[in-house]
Amino acid sequence: MTDQNCTETTLTTPQGLDFSLYCDTGGPGTGEYTDATTGADNISQCLERCSEHPTELCGAVAFDHQGLKCYLMNSTVTTDLGRPLANWTLGIANRTQLAPLSRDCTNNAANQTSQNGLPFTIACGQAVQGLDVCGTDSFDCRKHTATLADCLDHCSTLHPLCTGVTWDARMENGFQNCYPKRAAPRQFDDARKYNKNSHSAKAIIAFPTEEECHASADGKVTASNADEFELSCNEGRYGTNVTVQHAESHSACVDACATYSGTAPCQGAVFDANMDGGYENCYLKSDIGGAVGNMPGVAFARRLNGTNSSDPANNSSQSKAWIAGPVIGGIVAVVLVVGALWWWRKRRRGGTRRTAIAKDGGQTEAWPEKEGWAKQELGSDMMIAPAQELDSRVRPSELGTEGVRNGGFELEAPDERVGRGMNRTD
């Protein structure tokens, strides 16, 4: 192949349409759409243009790698229509995927439920024009599905809220044949028009009864398994969602977090009573990000305890408590040593004085001494370390502001004069 940009023989587009590629083959010819030439940076982008064509079923492309032009062609194009042409690629879509789907519909006006529990009322042979809603992660509102049921499932998991669909069995307007809608029930019904190749469905949405956040007096709620959560009303949260699901109430969403058994523990839950973000309105989070305030109908519950909890906030508190113990213990030890040395030096000076007085009186009452050691009054067998060893055991400068602050306290560093005095053995 002379074209270095043509290295694949098959590609699948993000829309799910498979293509066979023929390098050094192409050129516009029979089957080309009128005014269906578009720019593309590469063959993959050209194939996407074909998969998402909005008004007609596209079945082939011819891409000019040098001119970066993409020619869209209909589903009748075969390799016979291509011709040898350097730096071109011909892409032919999978004909099985483009075949018309069954338009059978036997449950007109009946209810059909999506896999996550959202019920729909079916309208056979009906299409709704307009009112399309796009997912937050897509610029294209449509999606390809093989059945109406799959289209309903897509609607029920869409973010933001999807309230209905139109499904085109014959793909008359392109490969992406599932059209999510966002409209009030009456508006959806008024927009329906007869179309034998399409079916529509209107979602039956029951909004949660707990539209207000009911915080307890202490701002905490308890899950069914006794795990505690700190509650914040009218507040959402950023953070990684381990899963998103539907919940009928705020308490049900909290319980879902408390009992979640996935690989990443659930640290908190955001519940959207308005379901503005979608029917799946309970967001279980593995980490907690910044707050999003002024959100009526939204509540955030942060997990405080539980067997599945590894809340960074809890770990931080435990870590601080662990650090604080040794730090405080070290400070107490330093204070005791300083006090003991001060007491020993005072007694030593007093003992020397008593020795001198005793000599005058003919008596000897010197304090037992050993250089660098101090005996406590509590017993002859209770000794503290030599003063000169304090520097190797506990450095007062190491218990300064930075080290102590890590333990959850704000203490100033010990006076350097105390440190010098502690190392003296006079």
Protein Blocks (a to p, Z undefined) as FASTA:
>chain_A
ZZlklmbfbdcdfkopacdddehiacjdehiaehiaccdfbfklmmmmmmmockbccfbd
cddfklopacdddfkbcfklpccdehiacddddfklmpccdfbdfkghiacddfkopacd
ddehiaceejiacdfkbcbfbdcdfbfklmmmmmmmpccddfbdcddfklmnojblcdcd
dddfklmmmmpccdfkbccddddddddfblbccddfkopacdfkopacdddehiaceddd
fbdcddfbfklmmmmmmmpccfbdcfbdcddfklmnojblcdcdfbdcdddehiehiacd
ddfbdjkbccfklmmmmmmmmmmmmmmmmmmmmmmmmmmmmmmmmmmmmmmmmmmmmmmn
opacddcddehiacdfkbcklccddfklmmmmmgfklmmmklmmmnopacddddfklmmm
mmpcZZ
